Amino acid sequence: MAGNVTIRDRAPLTESRLRRILDKITRTRALVVGDYCLDLYWFVDSSKSEKSLETGLTTNPISRQRYSPGGAGNVVNNLVAAGCPDVRALGVIGDDPWGAR
């Protein structure tokens, strides 16, 4: 269809073309189908590290954790941040510590 940007559209991504694409996002509906996961970041404080009595290896004490959407969840966040007014998410719930019902 005229006006749509497709994967087959291989025109160079100029600043003006990017502005037109981003402007269209504010008038677009999106369905994001994919793998929704949770990214978990552990921050190690090596100053609190000690030698493990059981293994003899140096420990990696976690000082803090941070969580953020990963996979398709990151795509959804980016679409919303870009101004897409209607974003729907479709995924499957998995059997893991953060996906349990």
C-alpha positions in Angstrom: 0.0 0.0 0.0 1.2 3.5 -0.7 2.8 5.3 2.2 3.6 2.2 4.2 7.2 1.3 5.0 8.0 -2.3 4.4 11.1 -4.5 4.8 11.4 -4.5 1.0 11.7 -0.7 1.0 15.5 -0.3 0.8 15.7 3.4 0.3 18.5 5.1 2.2 17.5 6.2 5.7 18.0 9.9 5.4 17.1 12.3 8.2 14.0 13.5 6.4 12.9 9.9 5.7 13.4 9.0 9.4 11.4 12.0 10.5 8.5 10.9 8.2 8.6 7.4 9.6 8.7 8.6 13.2 5.8 11.0 12.5 3.7 8.1 11.2 4.3 6.2 14.4 2.1 8.7 16.3 -0.8 7.6 14.0 -0.1 3.9 14.0 -1.5 0.8 15.8 0.9 -2.0 16.5 0.6 -5.6 17.6 3.9 -7.0 19.0 3.9 -10.8 18.9 7.0 -12.3 20.4 9.1 -13.6 23.3 8.4 -11.4 26.3 11.0 -11.9 29.0 12.4 -10.1 32.0 16.0 -9.0 31.9 17.6 -9.2 35.3 20.8 -7.3 36.1 22.9 -8.2 39.1 25.5 -5.7 40.3 28.5 -7.2 42.1 30.3 -5.4 44.9 33.7 -7.1 44.7 34.9 -5.1 47.8 32.6 -7.5 49.8 33.9 -10.6 48.1 35.4 -13.4 50.2 36.7 -16.9 49.7 34.0 -19.6 49.8 34.6 -22.3 52.5 32.8 -24.9 50.4 34.5 -24.3 47.0 37.5 -22.2 47.7 36.4 -19.8 45.0 35.9 -16.1 45.4 32.3 -15.1 45.9 30.5 -12.4 43.9 28.2 -10.6 46.4 25.2 -8.9 44.7 24.8 -5.3 46.0 21.7 -4.5 44.0 19.4 -5.9 41.3 17.6 -4.2 38.4 14.8 -5.6 36.2 13.6 -4.4 32.8 11.5 -5.7 30.0 13.4 -7.9 27.6 12.8 -9.3 24.1 9.4 -8.2 22.7 8.7 -6.2 25.9 11.6 -3.9 25.0 10.0 -3.4 21.5 6.7 -2.4 23.1 8.4 0.1 25.4 10.2 1.6 22.5 7.0 2.0 20.4 5.3 3.7 23.4 8.2 6.0 24.0 8.2 6.9 20.2 4.6 8.0 20.6 2.6 5.0 19.1 -0.8 5.5 20.6 -2.2 1.9 20.4 0.3 -0.9 21.2 -1.0 -4.4 21.9 1.2 -7.2 23.2 0.7 -10.9 22.5 2.9 -13.6 24.1 2.9 -16.8 26.0 3.4 -17.3 29.7 6.3 -19.6 30.6 7.0 -21.7 33.6 9.9 -19.9 35.2 10.3 -17.9 38.4 9.1 -14.6 36.9 6.5 -16.0 34.5 4.6 -18.2 36.9 1.0 -17.4 37.4 
